Amino acid sequence: MGIVKVTKSAFIDKTDKKKRFVAVQVRFEEKLTKPISLDLIKKTKNISHLPLIKQSRLSVMPIDYKSWKIIYNMGKI
């Protein structure tokens, strides 16, 4: 698990023949020392407002700085 930075915002996924899905282009930034499970994120009350918890099919999402720092620190322990 690691951190990536979005380098190209949403565009139509070339592999989706029905053109319903979008993709983003990313660049590797940093490897985390500890995996962060979705279960652990769900149990952390300070970040329970995130779309990651509320939407079942989400791979990329915006995140506020406070929530980002909580998740980042979970992966660096």
PQR file with spaces between the fields and no chain letter, atoms N, CA, C, O and H, PARSE charges and radii, in Angstrom:
ATOM       1  N    MET     1       0.836   -1.170    0.000 -0.4000 1.5000
ATOM       2  CA   MET     1       0.000    0.000    0.000 -0.0000 2.0000
ATOM       3  C    MET     1       0.880    1.232    0.000  0.5500 1.7000
ATOM       4  O    MET     1       1.981    1.246    0.549 -0.5500 1.4000
ATOM       5  N    GLY     2       0.354    2.263   -0.634 -0.4000 1.5000
ATOM       6  CA   GLY     2       1.136    3.461   -0.703 -0.0000 2.0000
ATOM       7  C    GLY     2       0.303    4.676   -1.055  0.5500 1.7000
ATOM       8  O    GLY     2      -0.926    4.630   -1.096 -0.5500 1.4000
ATOM       9  H    GLY     2      -0.541    2.251   -1.080  0.4000 1.0000
ATOM      10  N    ILE     3       1.000    5.743   -1.304 -0.4000 1.5000
ATOM      11  CA   ILE     3       0.377    7.014   -1.620 -0.0000 2.0000
ATOM      12  C    ILE     3       0.687    7.354   -3.070  0.5500 1.7000
ATOM      13  O    ILE     3       1.824    7.237   -3.526 -0.5500 1.4000
ATOM      14  H    ILE     3       1.998    5.780   -1.270  0.4000 1.0000
ATOM      15  N    VAL     4      -0.347    7.775   -3.780 -0.4000 1.5000
ATOM      16  CA   VAL     4      -0.177    8.233   -5.149 -0.0000 2.0000
ATOM      17  C    VAL     4      -0.758    9.634   -5.266  0.5500 1.7000
ATOM      18  O    VAL     4      -1.597   10.041   -4.463 -0.5500 1.4000
ATOM      19  H    VAL     4      -1.271    7.870   -3.409  0.4000 1.0000
ATOM      20  N    LYS     5      -0.308   10.353   -6.258 -0.4000 1.5000
ATOM      21  CA   LYS     5      -0.829   11.687   -6.529 -0.0000 2.0000
ATOM      22  C    LYS     5      -1.522   11.662   -7.883  0.5500 1.7000
ATOM      23  O    LYS     5      -0.976   11.136   -8.852 -0.5500 1.4000
ATOM      24  H    LYS     5       0.374   10.022   -6.910  0.4000 1.0000
ATOM      25  N    VAL     6      -2.715   12.225   -7.954 -0.4000 1.5000
ATOM      26  CA   VAL     6      -3.445   12.298   -9.218 -0.0000 2.0000
ATOM      27  C    VAL     6      -2.739   13.307  -10.113  0.5500 1.7000
ATOM      28  O    VAL     6      -2.561   14.467   -9.741 -0.5500 1.4000
ATOM      29  H    VAL     6      -3.159   12.652   -7.167  0.4000 1.0000
ATOM      30  N    THR     7      -2.336   12.849  -11.303 -0.4000 1.5000
ATOM      31  CA   THR     7      -1.632   13.722  -12.244 -0.0000 2.0000
ATOM      32  C    THR     7      -2.508   14.119  -13.428  0.5500 1.7000
ATOM      33  O    THR     7      -2.202   15.076  -14.139 -0.5500 1.4000
ATOM      34  H    THR     7      -2.480   11.906  -11.604  0.4000 1.0000
ATOM      35  N    LYS     8      -3.592   13.387  -13.637 -0.4000 1.5000
ATOM      36  CA   LYS     8      -4.549   13.726  -14.698 -0.0000 2.0000
ATOM      37  C    LYS     8      -5.939   13.412  -14.166  0.5500 1.7000
ATOM      38  O    LYS     8      -6.222   12.278  -13.778 -0.5500 1.4000
ATOM      39  H    LYS     8      -3.841   12.609  -13.060  0.4000 1.0000
ATOM      40  N    SER     9      -6.799   14.414  -14.149 -0.4000 1.5000
ATOM      41  CA   SER     9      -8.135   14.230  -13.588 -0.0000 2.0000
ATOM      42  C    SER     9      -8.992   13.318  -14.467  0.5500 1.7000
ATOM      43  O    SER     9      -8.550   12.858  -15.519 -0.5500 1.4000
ATOM      44  H    SER     9      -6.569   15.334  -14.465  0.4000 1.0000
ATOM      45  N    ALA    10     -10.201   13.071  -14.028 -0.4000 1.5000
ATOM      46  CA   ALA    10     -11.089   12.077  -14.625 -0.0000 2.0000
ATOM      47  C    ALA    10     -11.202   12.180  -16.148  0.5500 1.7000
ATOM      48  O    ALA    10     -11.392   13.259  -16.710 -0.5500 1.4000
ATOM      49  H    ALA    10     -10.560   13.445  -13.173  0.4000 1.0000
ATOM      50  N    PHE    11     -11.078   11.015  -16.791 -0.4000 1.5000
ATOM      51  CA   PHE    11     -11.282   10.882  -18.234 -0.0000 2.0000
ATOM      52  C    PHE    11     -11.952    9.542  -18.487  0.5500 1.7000
ATOM      53  O    PHE    11     -11.871    8.640  -17.653 -0.5500 1.4000
ATOM      54  H    PHE    11     -10.924   10.139  -16.335  0.4000 1.0000
ATOM      55  N    ILE    12     -12.609    9.403  -19.626 -0.4000 1.5000
ATOM      56  CA   ILE    12     -13.319    8.164  -19.951 -0.0000 2.0000
ATOM      57  C    ILE    12     -12.337    6.991  -19.957  0.5500 1.7000
ATOM      58  O    ILE    12     -11.279    7.057  -20.583 -0.5500 1.4000
ATOM      59  H    ILE    12     -12.675   10.136  -20.304  0.4000 1.0000
ATOM      60  N    ASP    13     -12.701    5.924  -19.255 -0.4000 1.5000
ATOM      61  CA   ASP    13     -11.867    4.723  -19.188 -0.0000 2.0000
ATOM      62  C    ASP    13     -11.864    4.042  -20.555  0.5500 1.7000
ATOM      63  O    ASP    13     -12.914    3.633  -21.050 -0.5500 1.4000
ATOM      64  H    ASP    13     -13.561    5.870  -18.747  0.4000 1.0000
ATOM      65  N    LYS    14     -10.700    3.923  -21.158 -0.4000 1.5000
ATOM      66  CA   LYS    14     -10.569    3.346  -22.508 -0.0000 2.0000
ATOM      67  C    LYS    14     -10.995    1.889  -22.564  0.5500 1.7000
ATOM      68  O    LYS    14     -11.347    1.395  -23.635 -0.5500 1.4000
ATOM      69  H    LYS    14      -9.847    4.256  -20.756  0.4000 1.0000
ATOM      70  N    THR    15     -10.972    1.186  -21.430 -0.4000 1.5000
ATOM      71  CA   THR    15     -11.333   -0.235  -21.414 -0.0000 2.0000
ATOM      72  C    THR    15     -12.832   -0.457  -21.246  0.5500 1.7000
ATOM      73  O    THR    15     -13.302   -1.589  -21.360 -0.5500 1.4000
ATOM      74  H    THR    15     -10.686    1.588  -20.560  0.4000 1.0000
ATOM      75  N    ASP    16     -13.586    0.599  -20.978 -0.4000 1.5000
ATOM      76  CA   ASP    16     -15.034    0.494  -20.779 -0.0000 2.0000
ATOM      77  C    ASP    16     -15.759    0.754  -22.091  0.5500 1.7000
ATOM      78  O    ASP    16     -15.899    1.901  -22.517 -0.5500 1.4000
ATOM      79  H    ASP    16     -13.205    1.519  -20.885  0.4000 1.0000
ATOM      80  N    LYS    17     -16.216   -0.312  -22.725 -0.4000 1.5000
ATOM      81  CA   LYS    17     -16.875   -0.196  -24.029 -0.0000 2.0000
ATOM      82  C    LYS    17     -18.170    0.627  -23.974  0.5500 1.7000
ATOM      83  O    LYS    17     -18.544    1.256  -24.964 -0.5500 1.4000
ATOM      84  H    LYS    17     -16.103   -1.244  -22.379  0.4000 1.0000
ATOM      85  N    LYS    18     -18.854    0.625  -22.823 -0.4000 1.5000
ATOM      86  CA   LYS    18     -20.103    1.383  -22.690 -0.0000 2.0000
ATOM      87  C    LYS    18     -19.861    2.834  -22.259  0.5500 1.7000
ATOM      88  O    LYS    18     -20.800    3.626  -22.180 -0.5500 1.4000
ATOM      89  H    LYS    18     -18.550    0.114  -22.019  0.4000 1.0000
ATOM      90  N    LYS    19     -18.623    3.170  -21.987 -0.4000 1.5000
ATOM      91  CA   LYS    19     -18.228    4.528  -21.614 -0.0000 2.0000
ATOM      92  C    LYS    19     -18.987    5.074  -20.412  0.5500 1.7000
ATOM      93  O    LYS    19     -19.397    6.235  -20.390 -0.5500 1.4000
ATOM      94  H    LYS    19     -17.860    2.527  -22.051  0.4000 1.0000
ATOM      95  N    ARG    20     -19.166    4.208  -19.407 -0.4000 1.5000
ATOM      96  CA   ARG    20     -19.845    4.617  -18.177 -0.0000 2.0000
ATOM      97  C    ARG    20     -18.863    4.982  -17.070  0.5500 1.7000
ATOM      98  O    ARG    20     -19.217    5.720  -16.150 -0.5500 1.4000
ATOM      99  H    ARG    20     -18.833    3.265  -19.425  0.4000 1.0000
ATOM     100  N    PHE    21     -17.642    4.478  -17.147 -0.4000 1.5000
ATOM     101  CA   PHE    21     -16.679    4.666  -16.070 -0.0000 2.0000
ATOM     102  C    PHE    21     -15.559    5.609  -16.485  0.5500 1.7000
ATOM     103  O    PHE    21     -15.214    5.719  -17.661 -0.5500 1.4000
ATOM     104  H    PHE    21     -17.355    3.879  -17.894  0.4000 1.0000
ATOM     105  N    VAL    22     -15.015    6.270  -15.506 -0.4000 1.5000
ATOM     106  CA   VAL    22     -13.881    7.157  -15.745 -0.0000 2.0000
ATOM     107  C    VAL    22     -12.657    6.628  -15.004  0.5500 1.7000
ATOM     108  O    VAL    22     -12.770    5.793  -14.106 -0.5500 1.4000
ATOM     109  H    VAL    22     -15.295    6.180  -14.550  0.4000 1.0000
ATOM     110  N    ALA    23     -11.519    7.114  -15.387 -0.4000 1.5000
ATOM     111  CA   ALA    23     -10.261    6.747  -14.753 -0.0000 2.0000
ATOM     112  C    ALA    23      -9.501    8.031  -14.446  0.5500 1.7000
ATOM     113  O    ALA    23      -9.839    9.103  -14.947 -0.5500 1.4000
ATOM     114  H    ALA    23     -11.428    7.792  -16.116  0.4000 1.0000
ATOM     115  N    VAL    24      -8.480    7.906  -13.622 -0.4000 1.5000
ATOM     116  CA   VAL    24      -7.557    9.012  -13.372 -0.0000 2.0000
ATOM     117  C    VAL    24      -6.150    8.484  -13.552  0.5500 1.7000
ATOM     118  O    VAL    24      -5.900    7.290  -13.390 -0.5500 1.4000
ATOM     119  H    VAL    24      -8.206    7.035  -13.215  0.4000 1.0000
ATOM     120  N    GLN    25      -5.244    9.363  -13.882 -0.4000 1.5000
ATOM     121  CA   GLN    25      -3.846    8.959  -14.002 -0.0000 2.0000
ATOM     122  C    GLN    25      -3.145    9.354  -12.707  0.5500 1.7000
ATOM     123  O    GLN    25      -3.345   10.455  -12.194 -0.5500 1.4000
ATOM     124  H    GLN    25      -5.447   10.333  -14.014  0.4000 1.0000
ATOM     125  N    VAL    26      -2.316    8.440  -12.182 -0.4000 1.5000
ATOM     126  CA   VAL    26      -1.643    8.694  -10.913 -0.0000 2.0000
ATOM     127  C    VAL    26      -0.142    8.458  -11.017  0.5500 1.7000
ATOM     128  O    VAL    26       0.342    7.796  -11.935 -0.5500 1.4000
ATOM     129  H    VAL    26      -2.154    7.546  -12.599  0.4000 1.0000
ATOM     130  N    ARG    27       0.577    9.017  -10.051 -0.4000 1.5000
ATOM     131  CA   ARG    27       2.023    8.828   -9.955 -0.0000 2.0000
ATOM     132  C    ARG    27       2.349    8.401   -8.526  0.5500 1.7000
ATOM     133  O    ARG    27       1.836    8.985   -7.572 -0.5500 1.4000
ATOM     134  H    ARG    27       0.184    9.554   -9.306  0.4000 1.0000
ATOM     135  N    PHE    28       3.204    7.381   -8.374 -0.4000 1.5000
ATOM     136  CA   PHE    28       3.625    6.899   -7.069 -0.0000 2.0000
ATOM     137  C    PHE    28       4.346    8.004   -6.308  0.5500 1.7000
ATOM     138  O    PHE    28       5.172    8.720   -6.873 -0.5500 1.4000
ATOM     139  H    PHE    28       3.620    6.906   -9.150  0.4000 1.0000
ATOM     140  N    GLU    29       4.026    8.139   -5.008 -0.4000 1.5000
ATOM     141  CA   GLU    29       4.673    9.122   -4.151 -0.0000 2.0000
ATOM     142  C    GLU    29       5.472    8.455   -3.027  0.5500 1.7000
ATOM     143  O    GLU    29       6.644    8.770   -2.817 -0.5500 1.4000
ATOM     144  H    GLU    29       3.355    7.558   -4.549  0.4000 1.0000
ATOM     145  N    GLU    30       4.828    7.533   -2.308 -0.4000 1.5000
ATOM     146  CA   GLU    30       5.466    6.988   -1.109 -0.0000 2.0000
ATOM     147  C    GLU    30       4.836    5.654   -0.719  0.5500 1.7000
ATOM     148  O    GLU    30       3.622    5.480   -0.830 -0.5500 1.4000
ATOM     149  H    GLU    30       3.876    7.277   -2.478  0.4000 1.0000
ATOM     150  N    LYS    31       5.654    4.725   -0.267 -0.4000 1.5000
ATOM     151  CA   LYS    31       5.166    3.450    0.244 -0.0000 2.0000
ATOM     152  C    LYS    31       4.886    3.589    1.737  0.5500 1.7000
ATOM     153  O    LYS    31       5.687    4.171    2.468 -0.5500 1.4000
ATOM     154  H    LYS    31       6.639    4.866   -0.177  0.4000 1.0000
ATOM     155  N    LEU    32       3.754    3.057    2.191 -0.4000 1.5000
ATOM     156  CA   LEU    32       3.428    3.076    3.612 -0.0000 2.0000
ATOM     157  C    LEU    32       4.091    1.889    4.310  0.5500 1.7000
ATOM     158  O    LEU    32       4.301    0.842    3.697 -0.5500 1.4000
ATOM     159  H    LEU    32       3.103    2.584    1.597  0.4000 1.0000
ATOM     160  N    THR    33       4.414    2.053    5.570 -0.4000 1.5000
ATOM     161  CA   THR    33       5.071    0.980    6.312 -0.0000 2.0000
ATOM     162  C    THR    33       4.075   -0.038    6.855  0.5500 1.7000
ATOM     163  O    THR    33       4.440   -1.172    7.163 -0.5500 1.4000
ATOM     164  H    THR    33       4.243    2.904    6.067  0.4000 1.0000
ATOM     165  N    LYS    34       2.811    0.374    6.969 -0.4000 1.5000
ATOM     166  CA   LYS    34       1.776   -0.515    7.509 -0.0000 2.0000
ATOM     167  C    LYS    34       0.510   -0.404    6.660  0.5500 1.7000
ATOM     168  O    LYS    34       0.040    0.703    6.399 -0.5500 1.4000
ATOM     169  H    LYS    34       2.514    1.296    6.718  0.4000 1.0000
ATOM     170  N    PRO    35      -0.046   -1.533    6.226 -0.5600 1.5000
ATOM     171  CA   PRO    35      -1.314   -1.482    5.475  0.2800 2.0000
ATOM     172  C    PRO    35      -2.443   -0.916    6.341  0.5500 1.7000
ATOM     173  O    PRO    35      -2.475   -1.135    7.552 -0.5500 1.4000
ATOM     174  N    ILE    36      -3.348   -0.202    5.720 -0.4000 1.5000
ATOM     175  CA   ILE    36      -4.509    0.364    6.418 -0.0000 2.0000
ATOM     176  C    ILE    36      -5.747   -0.319    5.847  0.5500 1.7000
ATOM     177  O    ILE    36      -6.086   -0.121    4.681 -0.5500 1.4000
ATOM     178  H    ILE    36      -3.321   -0.025    4.736  0.4000 1.0000
ATOM     179  N    SER    37      -6.412   -1.113    6.656 -0.4000 1.5000
ATOM     180  CA   SER    37      -7.585   -1.833    6.170 -0.0000 2.0000
ATOM     181  C    SER    37      -8.817   -0.934    6.168  0.5500 1.7000
ATOM     182  O    SER    37      -8.897    0.024    6.937 -0.5500 1.4000
ATOM     183  H    SER    37      -6.136   -1.274    7.604  0.4000 1.0000
ATOM     184  N    LEU    38      -9.762   -1.245    5.309 -0.4000 1.5000
ATOM     185  CA   LEU    38     -11.029   -0.520    5.287 -0.0000 2.0000
ATOM     186  C    LEU    38     -11.733   -0.686    6.632  0.5500 1.7000
ATOM     187  O    LEU    38     -12.379    0.243    7.117 -0.5500 1.4000
ATOM     188  H    LEU    38      -9.696   -2.023    4.684  0.4000 1.0000
ATOM     189  N    ASP    39     -11.610   -1.855    7.228 -0.4000 1.5000
ATOM     190  CA   ASP    39     -12.223   -2.107    8.530 -0.0000 2.0000
ATOM     191  C    ASP    39     -11.676   -1.139    9.586  0.5500 1.7000
ATOM     192  O    ASP    39     -12.435   -0.602   10.393 -0.5500 1.4000
ATOM     193  H    ASP    39     -11.085   -2.610    6.834  0.4000 1.0000
ATOM     194  N    LEU    40     -10.369   -0.922    9.574 -0.4000 1.5000
ATOM     195  CA   LEU    40      -9.758    0.016   10.519 -0.0000 2.0000
ATOM     196  C    LEU    40     -10.243    1.437   10.259  0.5500 1.7000
ATOM     197  O    LEU    40     -10.521    2.180   11.201 -0.5500 1.4000
ATOM     198  H    LEU    40      -9.752   -1.358    8.918  0.4000 1.0000
ATOM     199  N    ILE    41     -10.345    1.814    9.011 -0.4000 1.5000
ATOM     200  CA   ILE    41     -10.842    3.151    8.673 -0.0000 2.0000
ATOM     201  C    ILE    41     -12.280    3.310    9.153  0.5500 1.7000
ATOM     202  O    ILE    41     -12.638    4.356    9.695 -0.5500 1.4000
ATOM     203  H    ILE    41     -10.120    1.211    8.246  0.4000 1.0000
ATOM     204  N    LYS    42     -13.098    2.296    8.964 -0.4000 1.5000
ATOM     205  CA   LYS    42     -14.493    2.357    9.408 -0.0000 2.0000
ATOM     206  C    LYS    42     -14.606    2.487   10.923  0.5500 1.7000
ATOM     207  O    LYS    42     -15.553    3.096   11.421 -0.5500 1.4000
ATOM     208  H    LYS    42     -12.808    1.447    8.524  0.4000 1.0000
ATOM     209  N    LYS    43     -13.661    1.927   11.654 -0.4000 1.5000
ATOM     210  CA   LYS    43     -13.695    1.970   13.120 -0.0000 2.0000
ATOM     211  C    LYS    43     -13.140    3.276   13.687  0.5500 1.7000
ATOM     212  O    LYS    43     -13.245    3.516   14.890 -0.5500 1.4000
ATOM     213  H    LYS    43     -12.892    1.432   11.249  0.4000 1.0000
ATOM     214  N    THR    44     -12.561    4.107   12.855 -0.4000 1.5000
ATOM     215  CA   THR    44     -11.970    5.365   13.307 -0.0000 2.0000
ATOM     216  C    THR    44     -13.002    6.475   13.188  0.5500 1.7000
ATOM     217  O    THR    44     -13.282    6.950   12.088 -0.5500 1.4000
ATOM     218  H    THR    44     -12.475    3.911   11.878  0.4000 1.0000
ATOM     219  N    LYS    45     -13.561    6.883   14.304 -0.4000 1.5000
ATOM     220  CA   LYS    45     -14.682    7.828   14.316 -0.0000 2.0000
ATOM     221  C    LYS    45     -14.357    9.184   13.692  0.5500 1.7000
ATOM     222  O    LYS    45     -15.231    9.804   13.086 -0.5500 1.4000
ATOM     223  H    LYS    45     -13.333    6.496   15.197  0.4000 1.0000
ATOM     224  N    ASN    46     -13.126    9.650   13.829 -0.4000 1.5000
ATOM     225  CA   ASN    46     -12.756   10.961   13.297 -0.0000 2.0000
ATOM     226  C    ASN    46     -12.830   11.048   11.773  0.5500 1.7000
ATOM     227  O    ASN    46     -12.845   12.144   11.215 -0.5500 1.4000
ATOM     228  H    ASN    46     -12.417    9.146   14.322  0.4000 1.0000
ATOM     229  N    ILE    47     -12.875    9.904   11.105 -0.4000 1.5000
ATOM     230  CA   ILE    47     -12.941    9.922    9.639 -0.0000 2.0000
ATOM     231  C    ILE    47     -14.176    9.178    9.107  0.5500 1.7000
ATOM     232  O    ILE    47     -14.213    8.758    7.950 -0.5500 1.4000
ATOM     233  H    ILE    47     -12.863    9.013   11.559  0.4000 1.0000
ATOM     234  N    SER    48     -15.169    9.027    9.966 -0.4000 1.5000
ATOM     235  CA   SER    48     -16.389    8.294    9.569 -0.0000 2.0000
ATOM     236  C    SER    48     -17.226    9.042    8.535  0.5500 1.7000
ATOM     237  O    SER    48     -18.149    8.465    7.961 -0.5500 1.4000
ATOM     238  H    SER    48     -15.139    9.368   10.906  0.4000 1.0000
ATOM     239  N    HIS    49     -16.922   10.303    8.291 -0.4000 1.5000
ATOM     240  CA   HIS    49     -17.671   11.113    7.315 -0.0000 2.0000
ATOM     241  C    HIS    49     -17.181   10.920    5.873  0.5500 1.7000
ATOM     242  O    HIS    49     -17.816   11.410    4.939 -0.5500 1.4000
ATOM     243  H    HIS    49     -16.172   10.772    8.757  0.4000 1.0000
ATOM     244  N    LEU    50     -16.087   10.230    5.687 -0.4000 1.5000
ATOM     245  CA   LEU    50     -15.483   10.101    4.356 -0.0000 2.0000
ATOM     246  C    LEU    50     -16.360    9.307    3.386  0.5500 1.7000
ATOM     247  O    LEU    50     -17.019    8.351    3.795 -0.5500 1.4000
ATOM     248  H    LEU    50     -15.571    9.832    6.446  0.4000 1.0000
ATOM     249  N    PRO    51     -16.376    9.691    2.113 -0.5600 1.5000
ATOM     250  CA   PRO    51     -17.135    8.951    1.098  0.2800 2.0000
ATOM     251  C    PRO    51     -16.684    7.486    0.993  0.5500 1.7000
ATOM     252  O    PRO    51     -17.474    6.620    0.617 -0.5500 1.4000
ATOM     253  N    LEU    52     -15.439    7.214    1.318 -0.4000 1.5000
ATOM     254  CA   LEU    52     -14.906    5.850    1.272 -0.0000 2.0000
ATOM     255  C    LEU    52     -15.751    4.892    2.102  0.5500 1.7000
ATOM     256  O    LEU    52     -15.885    3.721    1.747 -0.5500 1.4000
ATOM     257  H    LEU    52     -14.797    7.917    1.623  0.4000 1.0000
ATOM     258  N    ILE    53     -16.313    5.367    3.185 -0.4000 1.5000
ATOM     259  CA   ILE    53     -17.108    4.532    4.085 -0.0000 2.0000
ATOM     260  C    ILE    53     -18.553    4.443    3.617  0.5500 1.7000
ATOM     261  O    ILE    53     -19.215    3.426    3.825 -0.5500 1.4000
ATOM     262  H    ILE    53     -16.204    6.318    3.473  0.4000 1.0000
ATOM     263  N    LYS    54     -19.037    5.491    2.993 -0.4000 1.5000
ATOM     264  CA   LYS    54     -20.453    5.563    2.613 -0.0000 2.0000
ATOM     265  C    LYS    54     -20.768    5.006    1.234  0.5500 1.7000
ATOM     266  O    LYS    54     -21.910    4.629    0.971 -0.5500 1.4000
ATOM     267  H    LYS    54     -18.499    6.317    2.823  0.4000 1.0000
ATOM     268  N    GLN    55     -19.776    4.946    0.345 -0.4000 1.5000
ATOM     269  CA   GLN    55     -19.999    4.464   -1.013 -0.0000 2.0000
ATOM     270  C    GLN    55     -19.270    3.144   -1.207  0.5500 1.7000
ATOM     271  O    GLN    55     -18.083    3.035   -0.898 -0.5500 1.4000
ATOM     272  H    GLN    55     -18.849    5.252    0.559  0.4000 1.0000
ATOM     273  N    SER    56     -19.965    2.155   -1.710 -0.4000 1.5000
ATOM     274  CA   SER    56     -19.387    0.816   -1.797 -0.0000 2.0000
ATOM     275  C    SER    56     -18.367    0.647   -2.927  0.5500 1.7000
ATOM     276  O    SER    56     -17.513   -0.236   -2.845 -0.5500 1.4000
ATOM     277  H    SER    56     -20.929    2.243   -1.961  0.4000 1.0000
ATOM     278  N    ARG    57     -18.431    1.464   -3.972 -0.4000 1.5000
ATOM     279  CA   ARG    57     -17.509    1.321   -5.113 -0.0000 2.0000
ATOM     280  C    ARG    57     -16.788    2.629   -5.350  0.5500 1.7000
ATOM     281  O    ARG    57     -17.157    3.403   -6.232 -0.5500 1.4000
ATOM     282  H    ARG    57     -19.125    2.182   -4.039  0.4000 1.0000
ATOM     283  N    LEU    58     -15.786    2.865   -4.581 -0.4000 1.5000
ATOM     284  CA   LEU    58     -15.062    4.121   -4.673 -0.0000 2.0000
ATOM     285  C    LEU    58     -13.571    3.833   -4.633  0.5500 1.7000
ATOM     286  O    LEU    58     -13.095    3.133   -3.739 -0.5500 1.4000
ATOM     287  H    LEU    58     -15.485    2.236   -3.864  0.4000 1.0000
ATOM     288  N    SER    59     -12.841    4.361   -5.585 -0.4000 1.5000
ATOM     289  CA   SER    59     -11.403    4.127   -5.598 -0.0000 2.0000
ATOM     290  C    SER    59     -10.597    5.413   -5.463  0.5500 1.7000
ATOM     291  O    SER    59      -9.452    5.379   -5.012 -0.5500 1.4000
ATOM     292  H    SER    59     -13.228    4.930   -6.312  0.4000 1.0000
ATOM     293  N    VAL    60     -11.176    6.538   -5.846 -0.4000 1.5000
ATOM     294  CA   VAL    60     -10.507    7.826   -5.739 -0.0000 2.0000
ATOM     295  C    VAL    60     -11.504    8.800   -5.134  0.5500 1.7000
ATOM     296  O    VAL    60     -12.672    8.828   -5.521 -0.5500 1.4000
ATOM     297  H    VAL    60     -12.106    6.566   -6.212  0.4000 1.0000
ATOM     298  N    MET    61     -11.037    9.596   -4.182 -0.4000 1.5000
ATOM     299  CA   MET    61     -11.935   10.545   -3.532 -0.0000 2.0000
ATOM     300  C    MET    61     -11.154   11.758   -3.055  0.5500 1.7000
ATOM     301  O    MET    61      -9.963   11.658   -2.762 -0.5500 1.4000
ATOM     302  H    MET    61     -10.088    9.573   -3.867  0.4000 1.0000
ATOM     303  N    PRO    62     -11.819   12.899   -2.975 -0.5600 1.5000
ATOM     304  CA   PRO    62     -11.176   14.039   -2.340  0.2800 2.0000
ATOM     305  C    PRO    62     -11.137   13.803   -0.830  0.5500 1.7000
ATOM     306  O    PRO    62     -11.976   13.088   -0.284 -0.5500 1.4000
ATOM     307  N    ILE    63     -10.162   14.407   -0.167 -0.4000 1.5000
ATOM     308  CA   ILE    63     -10.055   14.224    1.277 -0.0000 2.0000
ATOM     309  C    ILE    63      -9.561   15.517    1.917  0.5500 1.7000
ATOM     310  O    ILE    63      -8.682   16.193    1.383 -0.5500 1.4000
ATOM     311  H    ILE    63      -9.480   14.988   -0.610  0.4000 1.0000
ATOM     312  N    ASP    64     -10.135   15.846    3.063 -0.4000 1.5000
ATOM     313  CA   ASP    64      -9.707   17.044    3.770 -0.0000 2.0000
ATOM     314  C    ASP    64      -8.381   16.767    4.489  0.5500 1.7000
ATOM     315  O    ASP    64      -8.029   15.614    4.741 -0.5500 1.4000
ATOM     316  H    ASP    64     -10.849   15.297    3.497  0.4000 1.0000
ATOM     317  N    TYR    65      -7.664   17.829    4.811 -0.4000 1.5000
ATOM     318  CA   TYR    65      -6.317   17.701    5.372 -0.0000 2.0000
ATOM     319  C    TYR    65      -6.302   16.934    6.698  0.5500 1.7000
ATOM     320  O    TYR    65      -5.435   16.085    6.905 -0.5500 1.4000
ATOM     321  H    TYR    65      -7.950   18.765    4.607  0.4000 1.0000
ATOM     322  N    LYS    66      -7.243   17.219    7.592 -0.4000 1.5000
ATOM     323  CA   LYS    66      -7.291   16.552    8.903 -0.0000 2.0000
ATOM     324  C    LYS    66      -7.468   15.036    8.735  0.5500 1.7000
ATOM     325  O    LYS    66      -6.768   14.252    9.375 -0.5500 1.4000
ATOM     326  H    LYS    66      -7.947   17.909    7.424  0.4000 1.0000
ATOM     327  N    SER    67      -8.394   14.636    7.885 -0.4000 1.5000
ATOM     328  CA   SER    67      -8.632   13.207    7.643 -0.0000 2.0000
ATOM     329  C    SER    67      -7.410   12.568    6.993  0.5500 1.7000
ATOM     330  O    SER    67      -7.029   11.449    7.335 -0.5500 1.4000
ATOM     331  H    SER    67      -8.963   15.272    7.365  0.4000 1.0000
ATOM     332  N    TRP    68      -6.798   13.289    6.053 -0.4000 1.5000
ATOM     333  CA   TRP    68      -5.607   12.787    5.383 -0.0000 2.0000
ATOM     334  C    TRP    68      -4.496   12.496    6.398  0.5500 1.7000
ATOM     335  O    TRP    68      -3.853   11.449    6.330 -0.5500 1.4000
ATOM     336  H    TRP    68      -7.107   14.198    5.775  0.4000 1.0000
ATOM     337  N    LYS    69      -4.274   13.411    7.328 -0.4000 1.5000
ATOM     338  CA   LYS    69      -3.217   13.228    8.327 -0.0000 2.0000
ATOM     339  C    LYS    69      -3.509   12.022    9.219  0.5500 1.7000
ATOM     340  O    LYS    69      -2.590   11.291    9.591 -0.5500 1.4000
ATOM     341  H    LYS    69      -4.797   14.262    7.383  0.4000 1.0000
ATOM     342  N    ILE    70      -4.768   11.810    9.562 -0.4000 1.5000
ATOM     343  CA   ILE    70      -5.138   10.648   10.391 -0.0000 2.0000
ATOM     344  C    ILE    70      -4.802    9.361    9.644  0.5500 1.7000
ATOM     345  O    ILE    70      -4.160    8.470   10.200 -0.5500 1.4000
ATOM     346  H    ILE    70      -5.514   12.403    9.260  0.4000 1.0000
ATOM     347  N    ILE    71      -5.228    9.262    8.402 -0.4000 1.5000
ATOM     348  CA   ILE    71      -4.969    8.048    7.617 -0.0000 2.0000
ATOM     349  C    ILE    71      -3.473    7.873    7.368  0.5500 1.7000
ATOM     350  O    ILE    71      -2.946    6.766    7.481 -0.5500 1.4000
ATOM     351  H    ILE    71      -5.749    9.986    7.951  0.4000 1.0000
ATOM     352  N    TYR    72      -2.799    8.953    7.032 -0.4000 1.5000
ATOM     353  CA   TYR    72      -1.357    8.897    6.773 -0.0000 2.0000
ATOM     354  C    TYR    72      -0.605    8.379    8.006  0.5500 1.7000
ATOM     355  O    TYR    72       0.265    7.516    7.894 -0.5500 1.4000
ATOM     356  H    TYR    72      -3.226    9.852    6.940  0.4000 1.0000
ATOM     357  N    ASN    73      -0.945    8.906    9.155 -0.4000 1.5000
ATOM     358  CA   ASN    73      -0.282    8.465   10.393 -0.0000 2.0000
ATOM     359  C    ASN    73      -0.598    7.008   10.730  0.5500 1.7000
ATOM     360  O    ASN    73       0.231    6.315   11.320 -0.5500 1.4000
ATOM     361  H    ASN    73      -1.653    9.607    9.245  0.4000 1.0000
ATOM     362  N    MET    74      -1.786    6.542   10.359 -0.4000 1.5000
ATOM     363  CA   MET    74      -2.133    5.129   10.579 -0.0000 2.0000
ATOM     364  C    MET    74      -1.187    4.227    9.771  0.5500 1.7000
ATOM     365  O    MET    74      -0.831    3.137   10.221 -0.5500 1.4000
ATOM     366  H    MET    74      -2.460    7.105    9.879  0.4000 1.0000
ATOM     367  N    GLY    75      -0.793    4.675    8.604 -0.4000 1.5000
ATOM     368  CA   GLY    75       0.075    3.880    7.741 -0.0000 2.0000
ATOM     369  C    GLY    75       1.552    4.014    8.043  0.5500 1.7000
ATOM     370  O    GLY    75       2.355    3.228    7.541 -0.5500 1.4000
ATOM     371  H    GLY    75      -1.082    5.560    8.239  0.4000 1.0000
ATOM     372  N    LYS    76       1.920    4.971    8.833 -0.4000 1.5000
ATOM     373  CA   LYS    76       3.328    5.201    9.152 -0.0000 2.0000
ATOM     374  C    LYS    76       3.739    4.623   10.511  0.5500 1.7000
ATOM     375  O    LYS    76       4.917    4.669   10.863 -0.5500 1.4000
ATOM     376  H    LYS    76       1.267    5.609    9.241  0.4000 1.0000
ATOM     377  N    ILE    77       2.799    4.088   11.267 -0.4000 1.5000
ATOM     378  CA   ILE    77       3.101    3.551   12.602 -0.0000 2.0000
ATOM     379  C    ILE    77       3.870    2.250   12.480  0.5500 1.7000
ATOM     380  O    ILE    77       4.218    1.640   13.491 -0.5500 1.4000
ATOM     381  H    ILE    77       1.841    4.051   10.981  0.4000 1.0000
